Amino acid sequence: MLGSRIADQGIGWEAAPASGAFEPNSGLRALAEVYAPAWAKQKFVKDFAAAWTNLMDADRFELRK
């Protein structure tokens, strides 16, 4: 997605096509900014596994003390 300045018709800003989808939702945009870079793949996997484990253990009453 490209924007242009009216005065000189130059490029004023650039954004990825998905940026428009995240604009109204700041929480979703923040998550995308954390996990989108290529180097963040391992962080995503680690965080997802922790969240999944938490979710799966939430209804296991024998684990609670």
Rosetta silent file (secondary structure, phi, psi, omega in degrees, C-alpha in Angstrom):
SEQUENCE: MLGSRIADQGIGWEAAPASGAFEPNSGLRALAEVYAPAWAKQKFVKDFAAAWTNLMDADRFELRK
SCORE:     score description
SCORE:     0.000 S_00000001
   1 L     0.000  126.890  179.575    0.000    0.000    0.000 S_00000001
   2 E  -120.680  143.618  174.127    1.521    3.310   -0.999 S_00000001
   3 E  -113.718  162.303  179.427    0.417    6.808   -0.157 S_00000001
   4 E  -133.992  149.015  174.602    1.351    9.953   -1.994 S_00000001
   5 L   -84.232  135.902 -177.135    1.890   13.575   -1.072 S_00000001
   6 L   -68.852  -36.855 -174.258   -0.367   15.844   -3.039 S_00000001
   7 L   -60.180  -49.577 -175.686    2.179   18.662   -3.416 S_00000001
   8 L  -120.414    6.798 -179.974    4.839   16.793   -5.380 S_00000001
   9 L    58.030   22.528  176.021    3.157   13.415   -6.039 S_00000001
  10 L   -85.906  167.850  179.274    6.063   11.684   -4.275 S_00000001
  11 E   -73.091  124.562 -178.191    5.690    8.678   -2.050 S_00000001
  12 E   -96.695  -30.464  178.835    4.704    9.888    1.407 S_00000001
  13 E  -160.629  159.299  176.850    4.490    6.582    3.243 S_00000001
  14 E  -131.301  147.973  177.444    4.602    2.873    2.646 S_00000001
  15 L  -150.659  154.466  175.664    2.798    0.062    4.428 S_00000001
  16 L   -72.878  153.801  179.405    2.301   -3.648    4.018 S_00000001
  17 L   -56.638  -32.397 -178.712   -1.091   -4.729    2.648 S_00000001
  18 L   -76.158  -13.851 -177.961   -1.975   -6.259    6.017 S_00000001
  19 H   -59.450  -35.340  178.948   -1.359   -2.979    7.846 S_00000001
  20 H   -64.873  -31.876  179.456   -4.845   -1.757    6.983 S_00000001
  21 H   -72.394  -29.576 -176.976   -6.381   -4.796    8.654 S_00000001
  22 H   -90.368  -14.182 -175.302   -4.492   -4.187   11.902 S_00000001
  23 L   -55.074  -47.629 -177.264   -5.078   -0.447   12.126 S_00000001
  24 L   -73.961  -14.196 -176.241   -8.398   -0.538   14.024 S_00000001
  25 L  -118.775   96.477 -175.021   -7.182   -3.173   16.486 S_00000001
  26 H   -66.509  -32.526  178.849   -4.139   -1.974   18.436 S_00000001
  27 H   -66.467  -43.746  177.977   -3.827   -5.233   20.400 S_00000001
  28 H   -65.315  -39.766  178.346   -3.697   -7.330   17.249 S_00000001
  29 H   -62.871  -41.526  179.323   -1.225   -4.915   15.683 S_00000001
  30 H   -62.652  -42.240  177.363    1.042   -5.150   18.743 S_00000001
  31 H   -63.468  -42.107  179.532    1.028   -8.950   18.534 S_00000001
  32 H   -63.099  -38.327  179.771    1.795   -8.832   14.830 S_00000001
  33 H   -68.351  -30.587  178.906    4.738   -6.492   15.422 S_00000001
  34 H   -75.088  -44.613 -171.982    6.170   -8.864   18.039 S_00000001
  35 H   -97.501   -8.044 -175.652    5.787  -12.096   16.068 S_00000001
  36 L   -72.488  -36.825 -177.551    6.096  -10.929   12.442 S_00000001
  37 L   -61.781  149.970 -178.177    9.887  -10.621   12.099 S_00000001
  38 H   -59.556  -35.235 -178.035   11.680  -13.694   10.792 S_00000001
  39 H   -73.217   -9.352 -177.079   13.866  -13.868   13.906 S_00000001
  40 H   -90.836    5.107 -177.245   10.766  -14.101   16.152 S_00000001
  41 H   -58.987  -44.911 -178.809    9.753  -17.586   14.985 S_00000001
  42 H   -65.586  -36.884  177.219   11.290  -19.294   18.020 S_00000001
  43 H   -64.465  -41.593  178.536    9.610  -16.792   20.381 S_00000001
  44 H   -61.272  -46.652 -178.688    6.239  -17.507   18.750 S_00000001
  45 H   -61.703  -45.279 -179.512    6.686  -21.267   19.113 S_00000001
  46 H   -63.314  -47.159 -179.463    7.733  -20.938   22.761 S_00000001
  47 H   -66.507  -39.220  178.902    4.884  -18.546   23.647 S_00000001
  48 H   -64.824  -43.947  179.563    2.316  -20.618   21.746 S_00000001
  49 H   -62.552  -40.506  178.669    3.397  -23.820   23.488 S_00000001
  50 H   -65.321  -42.966  179.106    3.167  -22.136   26.900 S_00000001
  51 H   -66.195  -40.236 -179.980   -0.304  -20.752   26.139 S_00000001
  52 H   -64.606  -43.423  178.327   -1.484  -24.116   24.772 S_00000001
  53 H   -62.060  -43.295  177.853   -0.231  -25.938   27.869 S_00000001
  54 H   -60.354  -43.924  179.838   -1.967  -23.405   30.100 S_00000001
  55 H   -65.007  -44.682 -178.591   -5.206  -23.863   28.181 S_00000001
  56 H   -68.300  -32.207  179.424   -5.040  -27.657   28.228 S_00000001
  57 H   -81.592  -11.852 -175.812   -4.243  -27.742   31.950 S_00000001
  58 L   -62.903  -29.516 -178.656   -7.081  -25.343   32.821 S_00000001
  59 L  -107.744   15.766  177.836   -9.672  -28.137   33.009 S_00000001
  60 L   -98.502   90.522 -172.792   -7.483  -30.769   34.633 S_00000001
  61 H   -68.755  -22.847 -179.907   -8.747  -30.577   38.173 S_00000001
  62 H   -71.693  -15.705  178.825   -6.448  -33.345   39.407 S_00000001
  63 H   -84.694  -20.047 -177.021   -3.474  -31.029   38.799 S_00000001
  64 L   -78.832  145.256  178.270   -4.767  -28.272   41.050 S_00000001
  65 L  -110.727    0.000    0.000   -3.766  -28.138   44.678 S_00000001
